[in-house]
Amino acid sequence: MLPVPYRVVDRRQENRDTVTLALTSAGSAHTVSFQPGQFSMLYVFGLGEVPISFSGDPDRMDRVVHTTRGVGAVSRAICRLQPGDMLGYRGPFGTPWPLEQADARDLVFVAGGIGLAPLRPAIYQALRTPLRDRKVSVLIGARTPEDLLFTDEYDRWREQGAQVAATVDAASPEWKGDVGVVTHLISGAAIRGHRATAMICGPEIMMRFTAHRLREAGLADNDIFVTMERNMKCAIGLCGHCQY
């Protein structure tokens, strides 16, 4: 339960309300080994703490990377942090994405809004080795083109063999991509339902309809995984939120 002091060493403004921070231990050597899908508890002194998923490369243990959207007092304070600022860190916590049991199966990543951040470590890991017969699809939805995250990485993922598609709810005439909800991308994805595993992160309503659409595409219920990070509160099983 005791937070470890961590220092911000890098900051990237992703869009108007979302920031990616790289953190390292501010005291004695404290490395973090996490699995894609796990989260940390980040504590802002005097305000409180919030659960934030890892969004960086799981093979880098010299720093931890978290992408945060400012929607409450604590998360807005995290977004205001600058290199050199301090916060408290606890973790990692949570159940990872089932990448090991999905080995050699097709993977379908479906992200809504900031939901791409908790999926990014799993995408990194899935694309680290040549795909051969395995298919990896990354389907991304956002409200506007400006809300899309990590757009500079899409082409690299494609070069590594992934199918990457993005859609937005509303766009100006300059946007040349798809317009509509993210579930519309499923019909155009290379999904072999009988041998695919899906991982979904986004608003609850988006995850619900995505799961229904994936079932229609042939995926079994036990091959569809969603994240429940936003229901976490204490991370140690004390408050009971994780029972949901």
C-alpha atoms as an extended CHARMM CRD file, in Angstrom:
* protein
*
       244  EXT
         1         1  MET       CA              0.0000000000        0.0000000000        0.0000000000  PROA      1               0.0000000000
         2         2  LEU       CA              3.0120000000        2.3240000000        0.3710000000  PROA      2               0.0000000000
         3         3  PRO       CA              3.6130000000        4.5000000000       -2.7050000000  PROA      3               0.0000000000
         4         4  VAL       CA              7.1920000000        4.6770000000       -3.9890000000  PROA      4               0.0000000000
         5         5  PRO       CA              8.4390000000        8.1550000000       -5.0150000000  PROA      5               0.0000000000
         6         6  TYR       CA              8.7690000000        8.4270000000       -8.7970000000  PROA      6               0.0000000000
         7         7  ARG       CA              9.9570000000       11.3270000000      -10.9310000000  PROA      7               0.0000000000
         8         8  VAL       CA              8.6500000000       12.4550000000      -14.3270000000  PROA      8               0.0000000000
         9         9  VAL       CA             11.5120000000       12.2230000000      -16.8450000000  PROA      9               0.0000000000
        10        10  ASP       CA              9.6020000000       12.7830000000      -20.0770000000  PROA      10              0.0000000000
        11        11  ARG       CA              6.2510000000       14.2770000000      -21.0580000000  PROA      11              0.0000000000
        12        12  ARG       CA              4.3450000000       14.1860000000      -24.3330000000  PROA      12              0.0000000000
        13        13  GLN       CA              1.1040000000       16.0640000000      -24.9790000000  PROA      13              0.0000000000
        14        14  GLU       CA             -0.9650000000       13.6330000000      -27.0550000000  PROA      14              0.0000000000
        15        15  ASN       CA             -3.9830000000       15.8950000000      -27.5810000000  PROA      15              0.0000000000
        16        16  ARG       CA             -5.9150000000       18.6070000000      -25.7590000000  PROA      16              0.0000000000
        17        17  ASP       CA             -6.6070000000       16.5260000000      -22.6330000000  PROA      17              0.0000000000
        18        18  THR       CA             -4.2940000000       13.4930000000      -22.8380000000  PROA      18              0.0000000000
        19        19  VAL       CA             -0.6620000000       13.2670000000      -21.7540000000  PROA      19              0.0000000000
        20        20  THR       CA              1.9290000000       10.4680000000      -21.8010000000  PROA      20              0.0000000000
        21        21  LEU       CA              4.4450000000       10.4900000000      -18.9470000000  PROA      21              0.0000000000
        22        22  ALA       CA              7.6320000000        8.4590000000      -18.5330000000  PROA      22              0.0000000000
        23        23  LEU       CA              8.5600000000        7.8650000000      -14.8900000000  PROA      23              0.0000000000
        24        24  THR       CA             11.6070000000        6.5300000000      -13.0680000000  PROA      24              0.0000000000
        25        25  SER       CA             12.2900000000        5.7920000000       -9.4260000000  PROA      25              0.0000000000
        26        26  ALA       CA             13.3860000000        8.8600000000       -7.4820000000  PROA      26              0.0000000000
        27        27  GLY       CA             15.0230000000        6.8940000000       -4.6600000000  PROA      27              0.0000000000
        28        28  SER       CA             16.8120000000        3.5870000000       -4.4810000000  PROA      28              0.0000000000
        29        29  ALA       CA             16.8610000000        1.3720000000       -7.5610000000  PROA      29              0.0000000000
        30        30  HSD       CA             13.2850000000        0.2910000000       -8.2080000000  PROA      30              0.0000000000
        31        31  THR       CA             12.6250000000       -1.4250000000      -11.5150000000  PROA      31              0.0000000000
        32        32  VAL       CA              9.1450000000       -2.3980000000      -12.6300000000  PROA      32              0.0000000000
        33        33  SER       CA              8.4540000000       -5.5490000000      -14.6090000000  PROA      33              0.0000000000
        34        34  PHE       CA              4.8940000000       -5.5490000000      -15.9120000000  PROA      34              0.0000000000
        35        35  GLN       CA              2.7910000000       -7.5190000000      -18.3440000000  PROA      35              0.0000000000
        36        36  PRO       CA              0.6350000000       -5.8640000000      -21.0210000000  PROA      36              0.0000000000
        37        37  GLY       CA             -2.7850000000       -5.0920000000      -19.5690000000  PROA      37              0.0000000000
        38        38  GLN       CA             -1.6730000000       -4.4200000000      -16.0160000000  PROA      38              0.0000000000
        39        39  PHE       CA             -1.9910000000       -1.0280000000      -14.3320000000  PROA      39              0.0000000000
        40        40  SER       CA             -0.3920000000        1.1610000000      -11.6730000000  PROA      40              0.0000000000
        41        41  MET       CA             -1.8070000000        3.3460000000       -8.9380000000  PROA      41              0.0000000000
        42        42  LEU       CA             -0.4690000000        6.8830000000       -9.4010000000  PROA      42              0.0000000000
        43        43  TYR       CA             -0.6710000000        9.1550000000       -6.3610000000  PROA      43              0.0000000000
        44        44  VAL       CA             -0.6350000000       12.9450000000       -6.5370000000  PROA      44              0.0000000000
        45        45  PHE       CA              0.4370000000       14.3210000000       -3.1680000000  PROA      45              0.0000000000
        46        46  GLY       CA             -2.4580000000       15.9700000000       -1.3610000000  PROA      46              0.0000000000
        47        47  LEU       CA             -5.1090000000       14.8700000000       -3.8810000000  PROA      47              0.0000000000
        48        48  GLY       CA             -5.2660000000       11.0760000000       -4.0800000000  PROA      48              0.0000000000
        49        49  GLU       CA             -4.5140000000        8.2580000000       -6.5000000000  PROA      49              0.0000000000
        50        50  VAL       CA             -6.0130000000        6.7740000000       -9.6410000000  PROA      50              0.0000000000
        51        51  PRO       CA             -5.4700000000        3.5310000000      -11.5980000000  PROA      51              0.0000000000
        52        52  ILE       CA             -3.6650000000        4.0870000000      -14.9070000000  PROA      52              0.0000000000
        53        53  SER       CA             -2.6990000000        1.2970000000      -17.3050000000  PROA      53              0.0000000000
        54        54  PHE       CA              0.8220000000        0.8750000000      -18.6210000000  PROA      54              0.0000000000
        55        55  SER       CA              1.0930000000        2.2020000000      -22.1640000000  PROA      55              0.0000000000
        56        56  GLY       CA              4.7970000000        1.6840000000      -22.8810000000  PROA      56              0.0000000000
        57        57  ASP       CA              7.0600000000       -1.1070000000      -24.0360000000  PROA      57              0.0000000000
        58        58  PRO       CA              7.0150000000       -4.0120000000      -21.5360000000  PROA      58              0.0000000000
        59        59  ASP       CA             10.6320000000       -4.8180000000      -22.4400000000  PROA      59              0.0000000000
        60        60  ARG       CA             11.8620000000       -1.4940000000      -21.0430000000  PROA      60              0.0000000000
        61        61  MET       CA             12.3150000000       -1.7910000000      -17.2800000000  PROA      61              0.0000000000
        62        62  ASP       CA             14.2950000000        1.4160000000      -16.7490000000  PROA      62              0.0000000000
        63        63  ARG       CA             11.1100000000        3.4920000000      -16.8540000000  PROA      63              0.0000000000
        64        64  VAL       CA              7.3430000000        3.1170000000      -16.7780000000  PROA      64              0.0000000000
        65        65  VAL       CA              5.0730000000        4.8860000000      -19.2560000000  PROA      65              0.0000000000
        66        66  HSD       CA              1.4790000000        5.8890000000      -18.5700000000  PROA      66              0.0000000000
        67        67  THR       CA             -0.9890000000        7.7350000000      -20.7880000000  PROA      67              0.0000000000
        68        68  THR       CA             -3.5840000000        9.7240000000      -18.8620000000  PROA      68              0.0000000000
        69        69  ARG       CA             -6.6380000000       11.7190000000      -19.8580000000  PROA      69              0.0000000000
        70        70  GLY       CA             -7.5860000000       14.5680000000      -17.5390000000  PROA      70              0.0000000000
        71        71  VAL       CA            -11.1770000000       13.8850000000      -16.4920000000  PROA      71              0.0000000000
        72        72  GLY       CA            -11.0480000000       14.3560000000      -12.7040000000  PROA      72              0.0000000000
        73        73  ALA       CA             -9.0740000000       16.2610000000      -10.0780000000  PROA      73              0.0000000000
        74        74  VAL       CA             -6.3030000000       13.6660000000       -9.7850000000  PROA      74              0.0000000000
        75        75  SER       CA             -5.9590000000       12.8250000000      -13.4700000000  PROA      75              0.0000000000
        76        76  ARG       CA             -5.9580000000       16.5250000000      -14.4040000000  PROA      76              0.0000000000
        77        77  ALA       CA             -3.1910000000       17.0910000000      -11.8530000000  PROA      77              0.0000000000
        78        78  ILE       CA             -1.2170000000       14.2050000000      -13.3970000000  PROA      78              0.0000000000
        79        79  CYS       CA             -1.6150000000       15.7920000000      -16.8250000000  PROA      79              0.0000000000
        80        80  ARG       CA             -0.1420000000       19.0390000000      -15.4930000000  PROA      80              0.0000000000
        81        81  LEU       CA              3.0540000000       17.3540000000      -14.2580000000  PROA      81              0.0000000000
        82        82  GLN       CA              6.3000000000       18.3450000000      -15.9400000000  PROA      82              0.0000000000
        83        83  PRO       CA              9.7290000000       16.6560000000      -16.1380000000  PROA      83              0.0000000000
        84        84  GLY       CA             11.2810000000       16.7910000000      -12.6800000000  PROA      84              0.0000000000
        85        85  ASP       CA              7.9500000000       16.6730000000      -10.8170000000  PROA      85              0.0000000000
        86        86  MET       CA              7.2490000000       13.8870000000       -8.3440000000  PROA      86              0.0000000000
        87        87  LEU       CA              4.3560000000       11.5390000000       -7.6920000000  PROA      87              0.0000000000
        88        88  GLY       CA              3.7310000000        8.3320000000       -5.7910000000  PROA      88              0.0000000000
        89        89  TYR       CA              3.7060000000        4.9540000000       -7.5240000000  PROA      89              0.0000000000
        90        90  ARG       CA              2.2340000000        1.5540000000       -6.5800000000  PROA      90              0.0000000000
        91        91  GLY       CA              2.1510000000       -1.4540000000       -8.8350000000  PROA      91              0.0000000000
        92        92  PRO       CA              1.9350000000       -3.3110000000      -11.0490000000  PROA      92              0.0000000000
        93        93  PHE       CA             -1.5590000000       -4.6730000000      -10.4040000000  PROA      93              0.0000000000
        94        94  GLY       CA             -4.2400000000       -6.4820000000      -12.3680000000  PROA      94              0.0000000000
        95        95  THR       CA             -4.6260000000       -9.3920000000      -14.7440000000  PROA      95              0.0000000000
        96        96  PRO       CA             -2.6400000000       -9.1110000000      -17.9970000000  PROA      96              0.0000000000
        97        97  TRP       CA             -3.9760000000       -9.5350000000      -21.4920000000  PROA      97              0.0000000000
        98        98  PRO       CA             -3.9430000000      -13.2940000000      -22.3870000000  PROA      98              0.0000000000
        99        99  LEU       CA             -1.1490000000      -13.0920000000      -24.9460000000  PROA      99              0.0000000000
       100       100  GLU       CA              0.4600000000      -16.3730000000      -23.9190000000  PROA      100             0.0000000000
       101       101  GLN       CA             -2.7090000000      -18.4270000000      -24.2830000000  PROA      101             0.0000000000
       102       102  ALA       CA             -3.3780000000      -16.6680000000      -27.5900000000  PROA      102             0.0000000000
       103       103  ASP       CA              0.0310000000      -17.6500000000      -28.9470000000  PROA      103             0.0000000000
       104       104  ALA       CA             -0.1640000000      -18.5620000000      -32.6710000000  PROA      104             0.0000000000
       105       105  ARG       CA             -3.7950000000      -17.3690000000      -32.8430000000  PROA      105             0.0000000000
       106       106  ASP       CA             -4.9670000000      -14.3430000000      -34.7960000000  PROA      106             0.0000000000
       107       107  LEU       CA             -5.2380000000      -11.2380000000      -32.6140000000  PROA      107             0.0000000000
       108       108  VAL       CA             -7.8400000000       -8.5060000000      -32.8830000000  PROA      108             0.0000000000
       109       109  PHE       CA             -7.2210000000       -5.3250000000      -30.8680000000  PROA      109             0.0000000000
       110       110  VAL       CA            -10.1960000000       -2.9640000000      -30.7130000000  PROA      110             0.0000000000
       111       111  ALA       CA             -9.6850000000        0.4210000000      -29.0500000000  PROA      111             0.0000000000
       112       112  GLY       CA            -12.0850000000        3.2470000000      -28.3090000000  PROA      112             0.0000000000
       113       113  GLY       CA            -10.6040000000        6.6550000000      -27.5020000000  PROA      113             0.0000000000
       114       114  ILE       CA             -7.8820000000        6.4240000000      -24.8740000000  PROA      114             0.0000000000
       115       115  GLY       CA             -8.4440000000        2.6600000000      -24.8800000000  PROA      115             0.0000000000
       116       116  LEU       CA             -5.5420000000        2.3210000000      -27.2990000000  PROA      116             0.0000000000
       117       117  ALA       CA             -3.1150000000        3.1660000000      -24.4740000000  PROA      117             0.0000000000
       118       118  PRO       CA             -3.6940000000       -0.0230000000      -22.4030000000  PROA      118             0.0000000000
       119       119  LEU       CA             -3.5840000000       -2.0830000000      -25.6080000000  PROA      119             0.0000000000
       120       120  ARG       CA             -0.3440000000       -0.6070000000      -26.9350000000  PROA      120             0.0000000000
       121       121  PRO       CA              2.0080000000       -2.7890000000      -24.8120000000  PROA      121             0.0000000000
       122       122  ALA       CA              0.1690000000       -5.8960000000      -26.0710000000  PROA      122             0.0000000000
       123       123  ILE       CA              0.4780000000       -4.6760000000      -29.6580000000  PROA      123             0.0000000000
       124       124  TYR       CA              4.2190000000       -4.1450000000      -29.1560000000  PROA      124             0.0000000000
       125       125  GLN       CA              4.6000000000       -7.6580000000      -27.8070000000  PROA      125             0.0000000000
       126       126  ALA       CA              2.4490000000       -9.2730000000      -30.4990000000  PROA      126             0.0000000000
       127       127  LEU       CA              4.4670000000       -7.6340000000      -33.2930000000  PROA      127             0.0000000000
       128       128  ARG       CA              7.8860000000       -8.2780000000      -31.8070000000  PROA      128             0.0000000000
       129       129  THR       CA              8.3600000000      -11.4720000000      -33.8200000000  PROA      129             0.0000000000
       130       130  PRO       CA              7.4850000000      -12.1710000000      -37.4830000000  PROA      130             0.0000000000
       131       131  LEU       CA              3.7940000000      -13.0070000000      -37.8500000000  PROA      131             0.0000000000
       132       132  ARG       CA              4.0800000000      -15.7660000000      -40.4860000000  PROA      132             0.0000000000
       133       133  ASP       CA              0.5140000000      -17.1660000000      -40.7550000000  PROA      133             0.0000000000
       134       134  ARG       CA             -0.7590000000      -15.1830000000      -37.8000000000  PROA      134             0.0000000000
       135       135  LYS       CA             -2.9360000000      -12.1420000000      -38.5000000000  PROA      135             0.0000000000
       136       136  VAL       CA             -2.9830000000       -9.0780000000      -36.2370000000  PROA      136             0.0000000000
       137       137  SER       CA             -5.6890000000       -6.4320000000      -36.6280000000  PROA      137             0.0000000000
       138       138  VAL       CA             -5.6690000000       -3.1030000000      -34.7850000000  PROA      138             0.0000000000
       139       139  LEU       CA             -9.0170000000       -1.3260000000      -35.0240000000  PROA      139             0.0000000000
       140       140  ILE       CA             -9.1750000000        2.1800000000      -33.5540000000  PROA      140             0.0000000000
       141       141  GLY       CA            -12.0890000000        4.5140000000      -32.9390000000  PROA      141             0.0000000000
       142       142  ALA       CA            -12.1600000000        8.0850000000      -31.6510000000  PROA      142             0.0000000000
       143       143  ARG       CA            -14.5490000000       11.0100000000      -31.5050000000  PROA      143             0.0000000000
       144       144  THR       CA            -12.5090000000       13.1950000000      -33.8770000000  PROA      144             0.0000000000
       145       145  PRO       CA             -9.2120000000       12.8460000000      -35.7770000000  PROA      145             0.0000000000
       146       146  GLU       CA             -7.5990000000       15.0510000000      -33.1390000000  PROA      146             0.0000000000
       147       147  ASP       CA             -8.5210000000       12.4890000000      -30.4600000000  PROA      147             0.0000000000
       148       148  LEU       CA             -6.6380000000        9.6250000000      -32.1320000000  PROA      148             0.0000000000
       149       149  LEU       CA             -3.6080000000        8.5030000000      -30.1190000000  PROA      149             0.0000000000
       150       150  PHE       CA             -0.1370000000        7.4100000000      -31.2530000000  PROA      150             0.0000000000
       151       151  THR       CA             -0.8860000000        8.1100000000      -34.9280000000  PROA      151             0.0000000000
       152       152  ASP       CA              2.8390000000        8.2700000000      -35.6840000000  PROA      152             0.0000000000
       153       153  GLU       CA              3.0820000000        4.5440000000      -34.8840000000  PROA      153             0.0000000000
       154       154  TYR       CA              0.3670000000        3.2240000000      -37.2050000000  PROA      154             0.0000000000
       155       155  ASP       CA              2.6400000000        2.9480000000      -40.2570000000  PROA      155             0.0000000000
       156       156  ARG       CA              5.3180000000        1.1280000000      -38.2570000000  PROA      156             0.0000000000
       157       157  TRP       CA              2.7450000000       -1.3920000000      -37.0620000000  PROA      157             0.0000000000
       158       158  ARG       CA              1.6920000000       -1.8990000000      -40.6680000000  PROA      158             0.0000000000
       159       159  GLU       CA              5.3170000000       -2.4390000000      -41.6750000000  PROA      159             0.0000000000
       160       160  GLN       CA              5.5230000000       -5.1190000000      -38.9850000000  PROA      160             0.0000000000
       161       161  GLY       CA              2.5780000000       -6.9310000000      -40.5420000000  PROA      161             0.0000000000
       162       162  ALA       CA             -0.4840000000       -5.6150000000      -38.7110000000  PROA      162             0.0000000000
       163       163  GLN       CA             -3.6830000000       -4.4350000000      -40.3440000000  PROA      163             0.0000000000
       164       164  VAL       CA             -4.3850000000       -1.0000000000      -38.8340000000  PROA      164             0.0000000000
       165       165  ALA       CA             -7.6430000000        0.8660000000      -39.4180000000  PROA      165             0.0000000000
       166       166  ALA       CA             -9.0010000000        3.9880000000      -37.7340000000  PROA      166             0.0000000000
       167       167  THR       CA            -12.4160000000        5.6340000000      -37.7350000000  PROA      167             0.0000000000
       168       168  VAL       CA            -13.8780000000        8.7300000000      -36.1090000000  PROA      168             0.0000000000
       169       169  ASP       CA            -17.3830000000        9.7530000000      -35.0840000000  PROA      169             0.0000000000
       170       170  ALA       CA            -17.1400000000       13.2090000000      -36.6430000000  PROA      170             0.0000000000
       171       171  ALA       CA            -14.5740000000       14.8120000000      -38.9270000000  PROA      171             0.0000000000
       172       172  SER       CA            -13.8480000000       17.8560000000      -41.0430000000  PROA      172             0.0000000000
       173       173  PRO       CA            -13.4950000000       17.5700000000      -44.8440000000  PROA      173             0.0000000000
       174       174  GLU       CA             -9.7150000000       17.2030000000      -44.4140000000  PROA      174             0.0000000000
       175       175  TRP       CA            -10.1620000000       13.7570000000      -42.8480000000  PROA      175             0.0000000000
       176       176  LYS       CA             -9.7700000000       11.0620000000      -45.5270000000  PROA      176             0.0000000000
       177       177  GLY       CA            -10.3950000000        8.0220000000      -43.3430000000  PROA      177             0.0000000000
       178       178  ASP       CA            -13.5030000000        6.1850000000      -42.1800000000  PROA      178             0.0000000000
       179       179  VAL       CA            -16.3300000000        7.8860000000      -40.3150000000  PROA      179             0.0000000000
       180       180  GLY       CA            -18.5180000000        5.8940000000      -37.9520000000  PROA      180             0.0000000000
       181       181  VAL       CA            -18.3200000000        3.7350000000      -34.8690000000  PROA      181             0.0000000000
       182       182  VAL       CA            -15.3990000000        1.3650000000      -34.4520000000  PROA      182             0.0000000000
       183       183  THR       CA            -17.5790000000       -1.7380000000      -34.8220000000  PROA      183             0.0000000000
       184       184  HSD       CA            -17.9600000000       -0.8780000000      -38.5220000000  PROA      184             0.0000000000
       185       185  LEU       CA            -14.2780000000       -1.7350000000      -39.0030000000  PROA      185             0.0000000000
       186       186  ILE       CA            -14.7660000000       -5.3470000000      -37.9400000000  PROA      186             0.0000000000
       187       187  SER       CA            -16.3970000000       -6.4150000000      -41.1970000000  PROA      187             0.0000000000
       188       188  GLY       CA            -13.3440000000       -5.2490000000      -43.1550000000  PROA      188             0.0000000000
       189       189  ALA       CA            -10.7640000000       -6.7920000000      -40.8450000000  PROA      189             0.0000000000
       190       190  ALA       CA             -8.9210000000      -10.0300000000      -41.5810000000  PROA      190             0.0000000000
       191       191  ILE       CA            -10.6220000000      -12.0200000000      -38.8200000000  PROA      191             0.0000000000
       192       192  ARG       CA            -10.7310000000      -15.8020000000      -38.8560000000  PROA      192             0.0000000000
       193       193  GLY       CA            -13.2180000000      -16.1940000000      -36.0450000000  PROA      193             0.0000000000
       194       194  HSD       CA            -12.4940000000      -19.8240000000      -35.2530000000  PROA      194             0.0000000000
       195       195  ARG       CA             -8.8390000000      -19.0540000000      -34.5250000000  PROA      195             0.0000000000
       196       196  ALA       CA             -8.9470000000      -15.4460000000      -33.2850000000  PROA      196             0.0000000000
       197       197  THR       CA             -8.6280000000      -13.8440000000      -29.8640000000  PROA      197             0.0000000000
       198       198  ALA       CA             -9.8940000000      -10.2970000000      -29.3120000000  PROA      198             0.0000000000
       199       199  MET       CA             -8.8460000000       -7.7150000000      -26.7350000000  PROA      199             0.0000000000
       200       200  ILE       CA            -11.0640000000       -4.6670000000      -26.2790000000  PROA      200             0.0000000000
       201       201  CYS       CA            -10.5500000000       -1.4360000000      -24.3630000000  PROA      201             0.0000000000
       202       202  GLY       CA            -12.8020000000        1.5950000000      -24.3810000000  PROA      202             0.0000000000
       203       203  PRO       CA            -16.0490000000        2.9220000000      -22.9300000000  PROA      203             0.0000000000
       204       204  GLU       CA            -18.3660000000        0.2180000000      -21.5650000000  PROA      204             0.0000000000
       205       205  ILE       CA            -21.0050000000        0.7060000000      -24.2510000000  PROA      205             0.0000000000
       206       206  MET       CA            -18.3520000000        0.4390000000      -26.9740000000  PROA      206             0.0000000000
       207       207  MET       CA            -16.9390000000       -2.7720000000      -25.4630000000  PROA      207             0.0000000000
       208       208  ARG       CA            -20.4170000000       -4.2840000000      -25.2310000000  PROA      208             0.0000000000
       209       209  PHE       CA            -21.3320000000       -3.6900000000      -28.8800000000  PROA      209             0.0000000000
       210       210  THR       CA            -17.8530000000       -4.6880000000      -30.0400000000  PROA      210             0.0000000000
       211       211  ALA       CA            -18.1570000000       -8.0010000000      -28.2220000000  PROA      211             0.0000000000
       212       212  HSD       CA            -21.5430000000       -8.6430000000      -29.8560000000  PROA      212             0.0000000000
       213       213  ARG       CA            -20.1330000000       -7.8320000000      -33.2860000000  PROA      213             0.0000000000
       214       214  LEU       CA            -17.1150000000      -10.1040000000      -32.7460000000  PROA      214             0.0000000000
       215       215  ARG       CA            -19.4220000000      -12.9590000000      -31.7710000000  PROA      215             0.0000000000
       216       216  GLU       CA            -21.2350000000      -12.4510000000      -35.0580000000  PROA      216             0.0000000000
       217       217  ALA       CA            -17.8380000000      -12.6510000000      -36.7810000000  PROA      217             0.0000000000
       218       218  GLY       CA            -17.3460000000      -16.1370000000      -35.3150000000  PROA      218             0.0000000000
       219       219  LEU       CA            -15.3880000000      -15.5440000000      -32.1130000000  PROA      219             0.0000000000
       220       220  ALA       CA            -16.3150000000      -17.6090000000      -29.0800000000  PROA      220             0.0000000000
       221       221  ASP       CA            -17.2350000000      -15.8740000000      -25.8260000000  PROA      221             0.0000000000
       222       222  ASN       CA            -14.1050000000      -17.1270000000      -24.0720000000  PROA      222             0.0000000000
       223       223  ASP       CA            -11.9140000000      -15.6380000000      -26.8160000000  PROA      223             0.0000000000
       224       224  ILE       CA            -13.1590000000      -12.0770000000      -26.1980000000  PROA      224             0.0000000000
       225       225  PHE       CA            -11.4520000000      -10.0870000000      -23.4240000000  PROA      225             0.0000000000
       226       226  VAL       CA            -12.2700000000       -6.6270000000      -22.0580000000  PROA      226             0.0000000000
       227       227  THR       CA            -10.5420000000       -4.3700000000      -19.5600000000  PROA      227             0.0000000000
       228       228  MET       CA            -12.1660000000       -3.3400000000      -16.2770000000  PROA      228             0.0000000000
       229       229  GLU       CA             -9.4620000000       -0.8930000000      -15.1930000000  PROA      229             0.0000000000
       230       230  ARG       CA            -11.8480000000        2.0120000000      -14.7240000000  PROA      230             0.0000000000
       231       231  ASN       CA            -13.6000000000        0.0410000000      -11.9740000000  PROA      231             0.0000000000
       232       232  MET       CA            -10.4040000000       -0.2810000000       -9.9170000000  PROA      232             0.0000000000
       233       233  LYS       CA            -10.0730000000        1.8200000000       -6.7890000000  PROA      233             0.0000000000
       234       234  CYS       CA             -7.5780000000        0.4710000000       -4.2180000000  PROA      234             0.0000000000
       235       235  ALA       CA             -5.8510000000       -2.2560000000       -6.3060000000  PROA      235             0.0000000000
       236       236  ILE       CA             -5.4070000000       -4.5960000000       -3.3090000000  PROA      236             0.0000000000
       237       237  GLY       CA             -8.8900000000       -6.1330000000       -3.0620000000  PROA      237             0.0000000000
       238       238  LEU       CA             -9.9670000000       -4.0480000000       -0.0630000000  PROA      238             0.0000000000
       239       239  CYS       CA            -12.6550000000       -1.7090000000       -1.4190000000  PROA      239             0.0000000000
       240       240  GLY       CA            -14.4900000000       -4.4040000000       -3.4140000000  PROA      240             0.0000000000
       241       241  HSD       CA            -14.6700000000       -2.5830000000       -6.7560000000  PROA      241             0.0000000000
       242       242  CYS       CA            -12.7070000000       -5.3820000000       -8.4480000000  PROA      242             0.0000000000
       243       243  GLN       CA            -15.4370000000       -7.8790000000       -7.5740000000  PROA      243             0.0000000000
       244       244  TYR       CA            -17.5020000000       -6.3390000000      -10.3620000000  PROA      244             0.0000000000
